[in-house]
């Protein structure tokens, strides 16, 4: 029951099932946004807590199991030192129902250096009845003193066909499932969040149409960036559960928007990659793009534009201002093609 509903990640699940018998003190789940890290960590928590019935599973998934401590950022900001000290205090207490207590940090990357220092001694001194599960996009998101004391669990993107199969198995029509899987870019969480949205196909077409719309004029780049971000609104809101608190909803919106922007940039980069590949005799990934449009930019420029687009992914993930990153990119792409 623990891993029911998880899309892909068979090797990770096998690893976690093996680990559950004799778990380490701390685990760090790392991988791209919306790829399923938190889902796997939460289900691993259920295993560690000996959950075997539907009621217990629901308690874990909702964060209400008495031996599961959910440690989330304060408000929309960070995991602070006061929270870390409370974790240390709670770790010294006996479990309530089961033989161990599990601390789950679904956004461990928000941990401050002061909080990390407060946790360090607890992580350094193994406790038989305590397991820490931290989730982040990269080990670099955490202070090295914390990351180095965790067993790393790498969570990769899921193959396209597996996401399509999972969506059709949930009642999504095959054409829609294909479009959602393409937009998700191997991120099951994003695919599930988009499952009921008819705008998904339009989202991909919008990004594939960017090369024909960019100009070197900054104003045009700003308008195109604003338009794209406006189109994300309905997709982002759909991914936020109505029962979330305002703070959790705000963080969820931010995560989904980032995943969508990164996915859009990857789609855009794939257009430029196709432009270079077509003219150099290589394969074309986006079979639904009119091939004649791919010759509008030279192979050299196409490669350069793909590199600039992927550089923008790094800037977005570094939490730089998103509209500014996109506006600057679109202007730069227009100048490169001009």
C-alpha positions as CSV (number, residue, x, y, z in Angstrom):
1,X,0.0,0.0,0.0
2,X,2.8,2.4,0.9
3,X,3.9,3.2,-2.7
4,X,0.5,2.9,-4.4
5,X,-0.2,5.7,-6.8
6,X,3.5,6.6,-7.4
7,X,4.3,7.0,-11.0
8,X,7.6,5.4,-12.0
9,X,10.7,5.3,-9.7
10,X,10.8,1.6,-9.5
11,X,14.5,1.4,-8.6
12,X,14.1,4.0,-5.9
13,X,11.1,2.2,-4.4
14,X,13.1,-1.1,-4.4
15,X,15.9,0.8,-2.5
16,X,13.5,2.2,0.0
17,X,11.8,-1.1,0.7
18,X,15.3,-2.6,1.4
19,X,16.3,0.3,3.6
20,X,13.1,0.2,5.7
21,X,14.2,-2.8,7.6
22,X,17.3,-1.1,9.0
23,X,17.0,2.6,8.2
24,X,19.8,5.1,8.4
25,X,19.6,8.2,10.7
26,X,18.8,10.6,7.9
27,X,17.9,10.5,4.2
28,X,18.1,13.3,1.6
29,X,15.7,13.0,-1.4
30,X,17.1,15.1,-4.3
31,X,15.9,15.7,-7.8
32,X,14.0,18.1,-10.1
33,X,10.9,20.0,-8.9
34,X,7.6,18.0,-9.2
35,X,9.4,14.8,-9.9
36,X,7.9,13.0,-6.9
37,X,10.5,13.4,-4.2
38,X,8.1,14.4,-1.5
39,X,5.6,11.7,-2.5
40,X,8.3,9.0,-2.2
41,X,9.6,10.4,1.1
42,X,6.1,10.5,2.6
43,X,5.4,6.9,1.6
44,X,8.8,5.9,2.9
45,X,7.7,7.5,6.2
46,X,4.6,5.3,6.2
47,X,6.8,2.2,5.8
48,X,9.1,3.3,8.6
49,X,6.1,3.8,10.8
50,X,4.8,0.3,10.1
51,X,1.6,1.5,8.5
52,X,-0.3,-1.3,7.0
53,X,-3.9,-0.2,6.9
54,X,-5.8,2.5,5.0
55,X,-6.5,4.6,8.1
56,X,-2.8,4.8,9.0
57,X,-1.9,5.6,5.4
58,X,-4.3,8.5,5.4
59,X,-2.9,9.8,8.6
60,X,0.6,9.8,7.2
61,X,-0.3,11.3,3.8
62,X,-2.2,14.1,5.6
63,X,0.7,14.7,8.0
64,X,-1.4,13.8,11.0
65,X,0.2,10.5,12.2
66,X,1.3,10.9,15.9
67,X,4.8,9.7,15.1
68,X,5.3,11.7,12.0
69,X,6.5,15.3,12.5
70,X,6.1,17.5,9.5
71,X,8.6,20.3,9.5
72,X,7.6,23.0,7.0
73,X,8.8,26.6,6.4
74,X,7.4,29.3,8.6
75,X,4.9,31.2,6.5
76,X,6.3,31.6,2.9
77,X,9.8,32.1,4.1
78,X,12.3,29.7,5.6
79,X,12.9,26.9,8.1
80,X,14.2,28.8,11.1
81,X,16.3,28.1,14.1
82,X,13.3,28.0,16.5
83,X,11.8,25.2,14.4
84,X,15.1,23.3,14.4
85,X,15.3,23.6,18.2
86,X,11.7,22.2,18.5
87,X,12.8,19.3,16.3
88,X,15.7,18.6,18.6
89,X,13.4,18.7,21.6
90,X,10.9,16.4,20.0
91,X,13.6,14.0,18.9
92,X,14.5,13.4,22.5
93,X,11.0,12.3,23.3
94,X,9.7,8.7,23.0
95,X,7.5,7.8,20.0
96,X,3.7,7.9,20.7
97,X,2.4,4.8,19.0
98,X,5.2,3.0,17.0
99,X,8.9,2.2,17.7
100,X,10.2,5.3,16.1
101,X,9.5,9.0,15.2
102,X,10.0,10.2,11.6
103,X,10.7,13.9,10.9
104,X,9.8,14.9,7.3
105,X,11.2,18.1,5.8
106,X,9.3,18.4,2.5
107,X,11.1,21.7,1.7
108,X,14.5,21.2,3.4
109,X,16.1,23.6,0.9
110,X,14.5,26.5,2.9
111,X,16.6,25.6,6.0
112,X,18.7,28.5,7.3
113,X,22.3,28.1,8.3
114,X,21.3,28.7,11.9
115,X,18.7,26.0,11.8
116,X,21.2,23.6,10.2
117,X,23.6,24.3,13.0
118,X,20.9,23.7,15.6
119,X,20.1,20.3,14.0
120,X,23.7,19.2,13.5
121,X,24.4,17.5,16.8
122,X,21.2,15.5,16.6
123,X,22.1,14.3,13.1
124,X,25.6,13.5,14.3
125,X,24.5,11.3,17.2
126,X,22.4,8.4,15.9
127,X,19.1,7.8,17.7
128,X,17.6,4.3,17.3
129,X,14.1,5.6,17.3
130,X,14.4,8.6,15.1
131,X,14.7,9.0,11.3
132,X,15.0,12.3,9.4
133,X,13.7,12.6,5.8
134,X,14.8,15.7,4.0
135,X,13.6,16.7,0.5
136,X,15.4,19.2,-1.7
137,X,16.1,19.8,-5.4
138,X,19.9,19.6,-4.9
139,X,22.4,18.8,-2.2
140,X,23.7,22.3,-2.7
141,X,20.4,23.7,-1.4
142,X,21.5,22.6,2.1
143,X,24.5,23.4,4.2
144,X,27.2,20.8,3.5
145,X,27.3,20.0,7.2
146,X,23.7,18.7,6.9
147,X,23.8,17.1,3.5
148,X,26.9,15.1,4.2
149,X,25.2,13.4,7.2
150,X,22.3,12.2,5.1
151,X,22.1,9.1,2.8
152,X,21.3,10.6,-0.6
153,X,18.4,9.3,-2.6
154,X,18.5,10.5,-6.2
155,X,15.0,10.9,-7.8
156,X,15.2,11.2,-11.5
157,X,12.6,12.2,-14.1
158,X,10.2,9.5,-15.2
159,X,10.1,8.2,-18.8
160,X,7.5,9.8,-21.1
161,X,5.7,6.5,-21.8
162,X,5.2,5.7,-18.1
163,X,3.6,9.1,-17.5
164,X,1.3,8.6,-20.5
165,X,0.2,5.2,-19.2
166,X,-0.4,6.5,-15.7
167,X,-2.6,9.4,-17.0
168,X,-4.6,7.1,-19.3
169,X,-5.0,4.7,-16.4
170,X,-6.6,7.6,-14.5
171,X,-9.2,8.2,-17.3
172,X,-7.4,10.8,-19.3
173,X,-7.9,10.5,-23.1
174,X,-4.7,9.3,-24.9
175,X,-4.2,12.6,-26.9
176,X,-4.5,14.7,-23.8
177,X,-2.3,12.3,-21.8
178,X,0.4,12.7,-24.5
179,X,0.2,16.5,-24.4
180,X,0.3,16.5,-20.6
181,X,3.3,14.1,-20.5
182,X,5.1,16.3,-23.1
183,X,4.5,19.4,-21.0
184,X,5.5,17.7,-17.7
185,X,9.0,16.9,-19.0
186,X,9.2,13.7,-16.9
187,X,7.7,15.3,-13.8
188,X,4.8,13.1,-12.6
189,X,3.7,15.7,-10.0
190,X,3.3,18.3,-12.7
191,X,1.5,15.8,-15.0
192,X,-1.0,15.0,-12.3
193,X,-1.5,18.7,-11.5
194,X,-2.3,19.4,-15.1
195,X,-4.6,16.3,-15.5
196,X,-7.9,18.2,-15.7
197,X,-6.7,21.3,-17.6
198,X,-7.6,21.6,-21.4
199,X,-5.1,24.4,-21.7
200,X,-2.1,22.1,-21.6
201,X,-1.8,21.7,-25.3
202,X,-2.0,25.5,-25.7
203,X,0.8,25.8,-23.2
204,X,3.2,23.8,-25.3
205,X,2.1,25.5,-28.5
206,X,2.8,28.9,-26.9
207,X,6.4,28.0,-26.0
208,X,7.0,26.4,-29.4
209,X,5.8,29.6,-31.0
210,X,8.2,31.9,-29.1
211,X,11.0,31.8,-31.8
212,X,8.6,33.3,-34.3
213,X,7.7,36.1,-32.0
214,X,10.9,37.3,-30.4
215,X,12.5,40.6,-31.4
216,X,15.5,42.5,-30.1
217,X,13.3,45.2,-28.6
218,X,13.1,45.0,-24.8
219,X,9.5,46.1,-24.8
220,X,8.4,43.2,-26.9
221,X,10.3,40.8,-24.6
222,X,8.5,42.3,-21.6
223,X,5.1,42.0,-23.2
224,X,5.7,38.4,-24.3
225,X,7.0,37.4,-20.8
226,X,3.9,39.0,-19.2
227,X,1.6,37.2,-21.6
228,X,3.2,33.8,-20.9
229,X,3.1,34.3,-17.1
230,X,-0.6,35.3,-17.4
231,X,-1.4,32.1,-19.3
232,X,0.1,30.1,-16.4
233,X,-2.4,31.4,-13.9
234,X,-5.2,28.8,-14.5
235,X,-2.7,25.9,-14.5
236,X,-1.1,27.1,-11.3
237,X,-4.4,27.6,-9.5
238,X,-5.7,24.2,-10.5
239,X,-2.7,22.6,-8.8
240,X,-3.5,24.1,-5.4
241,X,-5.8,22.1,-3.1
242,X,-8.7,24.0,-1.7
243,X,-8.0,22.6,1.8
244,X,-4.5,24.1,2.0
245,X,-3.7,26.8,4.5
246,X,-2.9,30.2,2.9
247,X,0.8,29.7,3.5
248,X,1.0,26.2,2.1
249,X,-1.1,27.3,-0.9
250,X,1.3,30.2,-1.6
251,X,4.3,27.8,-1.5
252,X,2.5,25.3,-3.7
253,X,1.7,28.0,-6.3
254,X,5.4,29.0,-6.3
255,X,6.5,25.4,-6.9
256,X,4.1,24.7,-9.7
257,X,4.8,28.0,-11.4
258,X,8.5,27.3,-11.3
259,X,8.0,23.8,-12.7
260,X,5.8,25.1,-15.5
261,X,8.3,27.8,-16.4
262,X,11.2,25.4,-16.4
263,X,9.2,23.0,-18.5
264,X,8.3,25.7,-20.9
265,X,12.0,26.8,-21.3
266,X,12.9,23.2,-21.9
267,X,10.3,23.0,-24.7
268,X,11.7,26.2,-26.1
269,X,15.2,24.9,-26.0
270,X,14.0,21.7,-27.8
271,X,12.7,23.9,-30.7
272,X,16.2,25.4,-31.1
273,X,17.8,22.0,-30.8
274,X,15.5,20.7,-33.5
275,X,16.4,23.6,-35.7
276,X,20.1,22.8,-35.5
277,X,19.5,19.0,-35.8
278,X,17.3,19.3,-38.9
279,X,19.9,21.4,-40.8
280,X,22.7,19.1,-39.8
281,X,20.9,15.9,-40.7
282,X,19.9,14.8,-37.2
283,X,16.6,13.7,-35.7
284,X,13.8,16.2,-34.9
285,X,12.1,15.7,-31.5
286,X,9.0,17.9,-32.0
287,X,7.3,16.1,-34.9
288,X,4.3,18.4,-34.8
289,X,6.4,21.5,-35.7
290,X,6.3,22.8,-39.3
291,X,9.8,21.8,-40.5
292,X,10.1,24.9,-42.7
293,X,10.1,27.2,-39.6
294,X,13.1,25.3,-38.2
295,X,15.3,26.7,-41.0
296,X,14.6,30.3,-40.1
297,X,17.6,30.3,-37.8
298,X,21.1,29.0,-38.7
299,X,22.4,25.9,-36.8
300,X,25.1,28.0,-35.1
301,X,22.5,30.5,-33.8
302,X,20.1,27.7,-32.9
303,X,22.7,26.1,-30.7
304,X,23.5,29.5,-29.1
305,X,19.8,30.2,-28.5
306,X,19.3,26.7,-26.9
307,X,22.2,27.4,-24.6
308,X,20.8,30.8,-23.5
309,X,17.4,29.2,-22.9
310,X,18.9,26.6,-20.6
311,X,20.9,29.2,-18.9
312,X,17.6,30.9,-18.1
313,X,16.5,27.7,-16.4
314,X,19.3,28.1,-13.9
315,X,18.4,31.7,-13.3
316,X,14.7,30.7,-12.7
317,X,15.7,27.9,-10.3
318,X,17.9,30.5,-8.4
319,X,14.7,32.4,-7.6
320,X,15.6,35.4,-9.7
321,X,12.6,37.5,-10.7
322,X,10.8,35.4,-13.3
323,X,9.3,38.1,-15.5
324,X,12.7,39.8,-15.8
325,X,14.5,36.6,-16.6
326,X,12.0,35.7,-19.4
327,X,11.9,39.3,-20.8
328,X,15.7,39.4,-20.9
329,X,15.9,36.0,-22.5
330,X,13.3,36.8,-25.2
331,X,15.1,40.0,-26.1
332,X,18.4,38.2,-26.3
333,X,16.9,35.5,-28.5
334,X,15.5,38.2,-30.8
335,X,18.9,39.9,-31.0
336,X,20.6,36.6,-31.7
337,X,18.2,35.9,-34.6
338,X,18.3,39.4,-35.9
